[in-house]
Amino acid sequence: MKRITIKHIGIMSFANLIGTWNAILGVFLGVAIAISGSITVVNSGDYGVIGNILLVVGVIVGSIILVPLFAYVVGWLYGAVIALVANLVVTTSGGVELDIEESKI
């Protein structure tokens, strides 16, 4: 067993990690919004066949693209703030010790 001490967290890499996780969750949320939004558009108004098709396509494309993008941006900002705060805490406390074990693949 080997012991290592983490004394600094890369702000950009941690922010990218959290942003990517949020974007993945945003895809699932976007799909749910696309389904419910499409049902709502079709049931709510009488826009005609072409109008309903265009609105449904707009809702689907908008929710599947915009929701994960917004989730990534919010997650990236959140990850950057957490990394900044963690770096302040880690430098004043002397680091975080981890016990790791190397294994053969």
WODA-V904300 format. One record per backbone hydrogen bond with DSSP energy under -0.5 kcal/mol. CO is the residue of the C=O (numbers start at 1). NH is the residue of the N-H. If there is no record, write none. Layout:
CO;NH + CO;NH
This chain:
2;100 + 4;98 + 5;7 + 6;96 + 10;14 + 11;15 + 12;16 + 13;17 + 14;18 + 15;19 + 16;20 + 17;21 + 18;22 + 19;23 + 20;24 + 21;25 + 22;26 + 23;27 + 24;28 + 25;29 + 26;30 + 27;31 + 28;32 + 29;33 + 30;34 + 31;35 + 32;36 + 33;37 + 34;38 + 35;39 + 36;40 + 37;41 + 38;42 + 39;43 + 40;44 + 41;45 + 45;47 + 47;51 + 48;52 + 49;53 + 50;54 + 51;55 + 52;56 + 53;57 + 54;58 + 55;59 + 56;60 + 57;61 + 58;62 + 59;63 + 60;64 + 61;65 + 62;66 + 62;67 + 63;67 + 65;69 + 66;70 + 67;71 + 68;72 + 69;73 + 70;74 + 71;75 + 72;76 + 73;77 + 74;78 + 75;79 + 76;80 + 77;81 + 78;82 + 79;83 + 80;84 + 81;85 + 82;86 + 83;87 + 84;88 + 85;89 + 86;90 + 87;91 + 88;92 + 89;93 + 90;94 + 90;95 + 95;97 + 96;6 + 98;4 + 98;100 + 100;2
